[in-house]
Each structure stands twice: as C-alpha cells, then as structure tokens.
C-alpha cells in the first residue's frame, strides 16, 4: 500500500538520510512489475518491490552503487523481459517490459513524504524533473494519488467479516464494515478497517455509495438479515456484490425475490455463494476465498 510504503521511506530517511527510490512508471504485457510498483533502497536494505526476480536483484545492487556516488538527476531504465531483445534485457523471460524511474532522495524530501502520508487524495507526479516538480513538457511522467481506489463494504461484523478485513488490509482496498448489532465484540476487535458503523439494515442503501470501484460483501447474521440487505441493494450499481451462504439458502432467497418481482438479470449478477470454490471450511479459509474472488474481479480487465 502506498501509505505504508511512504511511511517506510520516512523512517529510512530519518535514520540513513539518503536512499534511491525506484518507481515503475510504465509497463506492457506480462511484466511482473506494474505501473505504480515502488522500491526504496538504502545501503543497508530495501522496502517494496518493482517486480522481483533477477531483474530486481540487479537493480537493487545498481541502486546501492548509486549511493556511493554524488547526487544524480532523475533518470529511467527500460527493462525488456525477453532474452532475444537487442538491448535492455532484464534477465527474465516472462515477456512484456517495464520502465523504472530512479530518484535520489534525501532528508529535504521529508516534508513531501509527510504530505503524502497525511493529506487525503494527495496527488503525486513522477517525471524527469523530480517528484511533484512542476515543469512544462516533461520527457516522461506518471501520476498517482495516495487514496485507495477500491472500496469494500463488508456487511456483517462477525468472525468472517473480521478475518476478511484482515486479509484485505494487506492489499489496496479501502475497507468499511457495517453491522446492526451494537457493541459486537468482533466489530470492536476489528482494527483493520477504515471505518466501522452500527446501522439499521432497513436503511443499508443509505450507507453504501454506488460506483465502479465499490465492492459489497454481504455476510450478515442470517437469512432474515441477508434478505433485508440484498433487497435494498440489488438494483444498485457496484463493481461487485456477493452473498455468503449455502446454495440452498441462496436458492430459496432468490426464488422468493423473483416471485416478488425483482429483476432476474440483476439477481444473476450477484456472486453467490460468495468466494472461489476451494472447499473452504474455516473462517480464515472462507476469508481467503472471498478475497481471491475480489482480486479476480478487480483484475479481470488486465
């Protein structure tokens, strides 16, 4: 996650005063390093990734060698993952290619790091002039924000909701959890989410915005509450909506919704039973299967 990365940069700068920042600013094909991947390198270690493998190993060594030299200006290196390429071979054979920008980062970068960490929707631009250095007609440029683009609303604060929150917290998801039970212990224990709310499920539609970056995971206490929730959200536009439960329960619920006039096409868009079929039994296994499905939906157009 971008905030965790820049927190690490802040710590490294405070202790070591200088580091090399590598940022993947472009990628094509089956490149292991994708746009936005980052890595910081000091004389004593590194944090993050630009794609792994022999390419990353070589570029980490190269970045550390730069720290033995005077200050350098931003530059880029192309890496082609094909041993038949006439130049810029990465040493990997997965095909595709990526472009990595190199920055010489010193203690005077700390105020900008603090802005990245603390300001909401902060925009970060990487170009040949520097990071957040405004200039006309840069030779190359990449812009991102510190916000998490994918927003997950977990409806149900029980043990599975807690486990799913923990799994998703290690990825680029903004996580919100909602339940109708006050002082629920698993809600109180859930420190992995960005927000927790106790709501009336009869008003659930007022707490979840529509959008192509919104994922809705329904895992409430039982059939009655699932029925209340799905009927209020079924006509909304989300990137993903899924329902936890047995095939029998879901078939009964959907059958009654059809009888009551709900649109069959909208019902067919619901992922139910939720999760990828890995024969999961435990709470943690269910959470992993659901997280895997969310990732598959998120990346389906890659």
Buried (B, 14 or more C-beta within 10 A) or exposed (E): EBBEBBBBBBEBBEEBEBBBBBBBBBBEEEBBBBBBBBBBBBEEEBBBBBBEBEBBEEBBEBBBEBBEEEEEEBEBBBBBBBEEEEEEBBEBEBEBBBBBBBBBBEEEBBEBBEBBBEEEEBEBBBBBBBBBEEEEEBEBBBEBEBBBEBBBBBBBBBBBBBBBBBBBBEBEBBBBBBBBBEEBEBBEEBEBBBEBBEBEBEEBBEBBEEEEBBBBBBBBBEBEBBBBBBBBBBEBEBBBBBBBBEEEBBEBBBEEBEEEEBEEEBBEEBBBBBBBEEEBEEBBBBBBBBBBBBBEBBEEEE
